[in-house]
Amino acid sequence: MFLRKTNTGFPNLVQKISMKIIKRTGFIVLALLIITTLGGYIYFDRKFTPEKNYLTVYNESGTIPIKWIGKDKNALLVPIYFPKDTTTYYLQFDTGAVYTEFYSRAISTLKGISIRNERAITSFYIGKMNFTSDQIKISNTRKPSDKDNPVKIIGTLGADILEDRKTLINFRDNCIVFNLSKEPDEFHNHLIDFKFKKRKIIIQGNLKGKDEKFLYDSGTSAYELLTNKENWESLRLPQSKVMVEKAQSRPNILVTYTTKTNHTISFKNKSLPLNEVTYVEGFSPTQYMLMKFSGMSGMLGNKIFLNQKIYIDCSKEKIGIE
């Protein structure tokens, strides 16, 4: 009898099982990647979402004079007044800060501020504008105020003062108007869109022919553009001198590298010359993640706007530069 060897199909079965395992593993890896990415997005979205705005503001401020610290205009200060107190105090105006805060040791003896549950309760004036809150944060990052120093800085005025309001920052004439009742005539038909994302001012601009997102941070006052080292290298003039400085960014000490450039940042209806570019070492991982998460190319400080007026309408997310 002739017996023919039969094919049991075992190799094909192993091959099919292997393919199923590979597909299933690939699906699991893909699912884990999606979950991790989504989880990361939710985490950073929550991390960078500011608290509720606890400020109550009445009246237009009128014209408020700007006071600068240092010959390089390192900080932009606005004067404030407490009822029944003849002393002028100052807050640093910082659009990069998402909320207003006081410095604990600077306010320890002030009668115009009381503390409950580690939050400050107060009412004060910026010009004619009355500012009231019972939930102002308190920071421990400042030294006690020098009694002999006429410039008494007691806190930071953050971007919560801008939210749902109109503001004019007039660098040309060295003044600010908060809580404007209407749009200034000179900005009519000269406004562009911006994003007030998580209480951050993000402006679309064009640099070297590429559309970029820039954060306007008045707290980086003495700089024109802060960016990463790669962009810094591509923007700097060849052989230009580099100025190295240490800078304070709570709670870290940063090292800044500033050099010359000759580019232009173009907004929809305005172009500004860029004469200096800076990169920074020492940012915290959170600060790096904020830049990456938001897709920003860099931060614009006050220096690039010193000959301009900026009108910011956060209620409509419109901005004008004149």
C-alpha positions as CSV (number, residue, x, y, z in Angstrom):
1,M,0.0,0.0,0.0
2,F,1.3,3.4,-0.9
3,L,1.0,5.9,1.9
4,R,1.3,9.6,1.1
5,K,2.5,11.9,3.8
6,T,-0.2,14.4,4.7
7,N,0.3,18.1,5.6
8,T,-1.0,18.8,9.1
9,G,-1.0,22.6,8.6
10,F,0.9,23.1,11.8
11,P,3.4,25.7,10.5
12,N,0.5,27.8,9.1
13,L,-1.3,27.6,12.4
14,V,1.8,28.8,14.3
15,Q,2.1,31.6,11.7
16,K,-1.5,32.7,12.2
17,I,-1.2,32.6,16.0
18,S,2.0,34.7,15.8
19,M,0.3,37.3,13.6
20,K,-2.6,37.5,16.1
21,I,-0.2,38.0,19.0
22,I,1.7,40.7,17.0
23,K,-1.5,42.5,16.1
24,R,-2.8,42.3,19.6
25,T,0.5,43.6,21.1
26,G,0.5,46.4,18.6
27,F,-3.0,47.3,19.5
28,I,-2.2,47.3,23.2
29,V,0.9,49.5,22.6
30,L,-1.1,51.9,20.5
31,A,-3.8,52.1,23.1
32,L,-1.3,52.7,25.9
33,L,0.3,55.4,23.8
34,I,-3.0,57.1,23.2
35,I,-3.9,56.8,26.9
36,T,-0.5,58.2,28.0
37,T,-0.7,61.1,25.5
38,L,-4.3,61.9,26.6
39,G,-3.3,61.5,30.2
40,G,-0.4,63.8,29.8
41,Y,-2.5,66.4,28.0
42,I,-5.1,66.3,30.7
43,Y,-2.4,66.6,33.4
44,F,-0.7,69.6,31.9
45,D,-4.0,71.2,30.9
46,R,-5.1,71.1,34.6
47,K,-1.6,72.1,35.8
48,F,-1.6,75.2,33.8
49,T,-5.2,76.1,34.3
50,P,-5.3,79.0,36.7
51,E,-7.7,79.3,39.6
52,K,-10.9,81.2,39.4
53,N,-10.5,85.0,39.1
54,Y,-11.3,86.4,42.5
55,L,-10.8,90.1,41.7
56,T,-13.6,92.6,41.7
57,V,-12.8,95.9,40.0
58,Y,-14.8,99.1,39.8
59,N,-14.2,102.2,37.6
60,E,-11.6,103.1,35.0
61,S,-8.3,103.8,36.5
62,G,-7.4,106.9,34.6
63,T,-3.8,107.5,33.5
64,I,-1.4,105.6,35.8
65,P,2.3,106.6,35.7
66,I,4.7,103.7,35.1
67,K,7.7,103.5,37.5
68,W,10.8,101.5,36.3
69,I,13.3,99.7,38.3
70,G,16.9,99.9,37.1
71,K,18.5,101.7,34.1
72,D,17.6,98.7,31.9
73,K,13.9,98.9,33.0
74,N,14.1,95.5,34.8
75,A,10.6,95.8,36.3
76,L,7.4,97.7,35.5
77,L,5.8,99.0,38.7
78,V,2.4,100.5,39.2
79,P,1.5,102.6,42.3
80,I,-1.4,101.6,44.6
81,Y,-3.0,103.3,47.6
82,F,-4.9,101.9,50.6
83,P,-7.7,103.9,52.3
84,K,-6.5,105.8,55.4
85,D,-2.8,105.2,54.4
86,T,-0.8,108.0,52.9
87,T,2.0,105.8,51.7
88,T,2.4,104.8,48.1
89,Y,3.1,101.1,47.5
90,Y,3.9,99.4,44.3
91,L,3.0,96.2,42.5
92,Q,5.1,94.8,39.7
93,F,2.9,94.4,36.6
94,D,3.6,91.0,35.2
95,T,1.4,89.7,32.4
96,G,3.2,86.4,32.7
97,A,1.8,85.8,36.1
98,V,-1.7,84.3,36.0
99,Y,-2.8,85.8,39.3
100,T,-2.1,88.8,41.6
101,E,-0.2,88.1,44.8
102,F,1.4,89.8,47.8
103,Y,4.8,89.1,49.3
104,S,4.2,88.0,52.9
105,R,7.1,89.8,54.6
106,A,6.4,93.0,52.7
107,I,2.8,93.2,53.9
108,S,3.2,91.9,57.5
109,T,2.7,95.4,59.0
110,L,0.1,96.8,56.5
111,K,-3.2,97.7,58.1
112,G,-4.9,97.7,54.7
113,I,-4.5,93.9,54.4
114,S,-5.8,91.1,56.6
115,I,-5.1,87.4,56.2
116,R,-7.5,84.5,56.5
117,N,-6.7,80.9,55.6
118,E,-3.4,82.0,54.1
119,R,-5.1,84.4,51.6
120,A,-5.1,88.2,51.7
121,I,-8.3,90.2,52.1
122,T,-8.0,93.8,50.9
123,S,-9.3,96.8,49.0
124,F,-7.1,99.4,47.4
125,Y,-6.9,101.8,44.5
126,I,-4.9,102.0,41.3
127,G,-5.7,105.6,40.3
128,K,-9.5,105.8,40.4
129,M,-10.0,102.1,40.0
130,N,-11.0,100.2,43.1
131,F,-9.6,96.8,43.4
132,T,-11.2,94.3,45.9
133,S,-10.6,90.7,46.7
134,D,-10.7,88.2,49.6
135,Q,-8.7,85.5,47.9
136,I,-5.3,87.1,47.0
137,K,-2.4,84.6,47.1
138,I,0.5,85.2,49.4
139,S,4.1,84.4,48.4
140,N,7.1,83.9,50.7
141,T,9.7,84.7,48.1
142,R,10.6,88.3,49.0
143,K,12.8,89.8,51.7
144,P,11.1,92.2,54.1
145,S,10.7,95.7,52.7
146,D,13.4,98.2,53.5
147,K,11.8,100.9,55.6
148,D,14.2,103.5,54.2
149,N,13.5,102.5,50.6
150,P,10.9,104.9,49.1
151,V,9.9,102.3,46.5
152,K,7.9,99.8,48.6
153,I,7.2,96.8,46.3
154,I,4.6,94.6,48.1
155,G,3.5,92.2,45.3
156,T,2.7,91.3,41.7
157,L,-0.2,92.5,39.7
158,G,-1.0,89.6,37.4
159,A,-2.9,88.9,34.3
160,D,-6.1,88.4,36.3
161,I,-6.4,92.2,36.2
162,L,-6.7,92.0,32.4
163,E,-9.3,89.2,32.2
164,D,-12.5,90.3,30.5
165,R,-11.3,93.9,30.6
166,K,-9.7,96.5,28.3
167,T,-6.2,97.8,29.1
168,L,-3.9,100.4,27.4
169,I,-0.1,100.1,28.1
170,N,1.5,103.3,26.7
171,F,5.2,102.8,26.8
172,R,5.7,105.8,24.6
173,D,4.3,108.1,27.3
174,N,5.2,105.9,30.3
175,C,1.7,105.2,31.6
176,I,-1.1,102.6,31.8
177,V,-4.9,102.8,31.8
178,F,-6.7,99.8,33.4
179,N,-10.4,98.8,33.0
180,L,-11.0,101.1,30.0
181,S,-14.7,101.7,29.3
182,K,-14.2,101.7,25.5
183,E,-11.7,101.1,22.8
184,P,-9.3,104.1,22.1
185,D,-10.1,105.8,18.8
186,E,-6.5,105.4,17.5
187,F,-6.9,101.6,17.5
188,H,-10.1,101.5,15.6
189,N,-9.7,99.1,12.6
190,H,-6.2,98.4,13.8
191,L,-6.7,95.3,16.0
192,I,-5.5,91.7,15.5
193,D,-6.5,88.5,17.1
194,F,-4.7,87.0,20.0
195,K,-5.3,84.1,22.5
196,F,-5.8,84.7,26.2
197,K,-5.2,81.0,26.8
198,K,-5.1,80.1,30.5
199,R,-4.6,83.8,31.3
200,K,-1.5,84.0,29.0
201,I,-1.3,86.5,26.2
202,I,-0.3,84.6,23.0
203,I,0.3,86.6,19.9
204,Q,0.8,85.2,16.4
205,G,3.7,86.7,14.5
206,N,6.1,86.0,11.7
207,L,9.9,85.7,12.2
208,K,12.3,84.8,9.3
209,G,9.3,83.9,7.1
210,K,7.8,81.5,9.6
211,D,4.6,81.9,11.6
212,E,5.3,81.7,15.3
213,K,3.5,82.0,18.6
214,F,4.9,84.5,21.2
215,L,4.0,84.9,24.8
216,Y,3.9,88.6,25.9
217,D,5.4,88.6,29.4
218,S,5.9,92.0,30.9
219,G,7.8,90.3,33.8
220,T,10.7,89.7,31.4
221,S,10.9,93.4,31.1
222,A,14.5,94.1,30.2
223,Y,14.5,91.6,27.2
224,E,13.2,91.8,23.7
225,L,12.8,88.1,22.8
226,L,13.6,85.1,25.0
227,T,13.8,81.8,23.1
228,N,15.5,78.5,23.1
229,K,19.2,78.0,22.2
230,E,18.5,76.6,18.8
231,N,16.5,79.7,17.7
232,W,19.0,82.0,19.4
233,E,21.8,80.5,17.4
234,S,19.9,81.0,14.1
235,L,18.9,84.6,14.9
236,R,22.2,86.0,16.4
237,L,24.6,88.1,14.3
238,P,27.8,86.2,13.5
239,Q,30.6,87.0,15.9
240,S,28.3,89.2,18.0
241,K,29.3,89.7,21.6
242,V,27.3,87.7,24.2
243,M,26.3,89.3,27.4
244,V,25.9,86.8,30.3
245,E,23.8,87.8,33.3
246,K,22.1,86.2,36.2
247,A,18.4,86.8,36.6
248,Q,15.8,86.0,39.2
249,S,12.8,83.9,38.2
250,R,11.0,82.7,41.3
251,P,12.3,80.4,42.8
252,N,15.2,79.9,40.5
253,I,18.3,81.8,39.6
254,L,18.6,81.8,35.8
255,V,21.6,82.6,33.5
256,T,20.7,84.7,30.4
257,Y,22.7,84.9,27.2
258,T,21.9,88.0,25.2
259,T,23.4,89.0,21.8
260,K,22.6,91.2,18.8
261,T,20.3,90.3,15.9
262,N,18.8,92.3,13.0
263,H,15.5,90.6,12.2
264,T,11.9,91.8,12.3
265,I,8.9,90.3,14.0
266,S,5.8,91.0,11.8
267,F,2.3,91.0,13.2
268,K,-0.7,91.3,11.0
269,N,-0.6,95.1,10.8
270,K,2.6,96.0,12.5
271,S,6.3,95.1,12.2
272,L,8.8,95.6,15.1
273,P,12.6,95.5,14.7
274,L,14.3,92.8,16.8
275,N,17.7,94.0,17.9
276,E,18.5,91.6,20.7
277,V,17.8,87.9,21.3
278,T,18.2,86.0,24.6
279,Y,18.2,82.4,25.7
280,V,18.0,81.2,29.2
281,E,19.6,78.4,31.3
282,G,18.0,77.3,34.5
283,F,14.3,77.1,33.7
284,S,12.4,74.6,35.7
285,P,11.0,71.5,33.9
286,T,7.5,73.0,34.5
287,Q,8.5,76.2,32.6
288,Y,9.9,74.2,29.7
289,M,6.8,72.1,29.6
290,L,4.6,75.3,29.5
291,M,6.5,76.5,26.4
292,K,6.3,73.1,24.7
293,F,2.6,72.5,25.8
294,S,1.5,75.8,24.4
295,G,3.5,75.6,21.2
296,M,5.2,79.0,21.8
297,S,8.5,79.9,20.1
298,G,9.5,82.5,22.8
299,M,8.5,85.3,25.1
300,L,8.4,89.0,24.2
301,G,9.4,91.3,27.0
302,N,8.7,95.0,27.4
303,K,11.9,96.1,25.7
304,I,10.7,95.4,22.2
305,F,7.6,97.6,22.8
306,L,9.2,100.6,24.5
307,N,8.4,102.9,21.6
308,Q,4.8,101.6,21.2
309,K,1.4,101.6,22.7
310,I,-0.3,98.3,23.3
311,Y,-4.1,98.0,23.6
312,I,-5.3,94.7,25.0
313,D,-9.0,93.7,25.0
314,C,-9.2,90.4,26.7
315,S,-13.0,90.4,26.5
316,K,-12.8,90.0,22.7
317,E,-9.2,88.7,22.4
318,K,-8.1,91.6,20.3
319,I,-4.8,93.4,20.5
320,G,-3.4,96.6,18.9
321,I,0.2,97.8,18.6
322,E,0.7,101.4,17.6
